[in-house]
């Protein structure tokens, strides 16, 4: 790999602002805010609005509006 062209990869804490859920992972994104994690180390804090803890798909609260498939819509449109 070429030197000095890749972003710095580091451990960061992501926090879901709607639920307060936090998780530690690696990222090239940095932040001016920091937080002390459970292991006693300080990591950059990145705030996100939606994570797997609050997204309807992952929480099981997603509502599906089934309007029929393509074939059903075609038959309905052309009275078949």
Residue pairs with C-beta under 8 A, 6 or more apart in sequence:
7 28
8 28
8 30
9 26
9 27
9 28
10 26
10 27
10 28
10 30
10 43
10 44
11 24
11 25
11 26
11 27
11 43
12 24
12 25
12 26
12 27
12 29
12 30
12 31
12 43
12 44
12 45
12 46
13 22
13 23
13 24
13 35
13 37
13 43
13 44
13 45
13 46
14 22
14 23
14 25
14 27
14 46
14 47
14 48
14 51
15 21
15 22
15 35
15 45
15 46
15 47
15 48
16 22
16 48
16 49
16 50
16 51
16 53
16 54
17 47
17 48
17 49
18 49
18 50
18 54
19 51
19 53
19 54
21 51
21 53
21 54
22 35
23 51
24 37
24 43
27 46
29 44
29 46
30 44
31 44
31 45
31 46
32 44
33 44
33 45
33 47
34 42
34 43
34 44
34 45
35 42
35 43
35 45
36 42
37 43
52 58
53 59
56 62
56 63
67 73
68 76
74 80
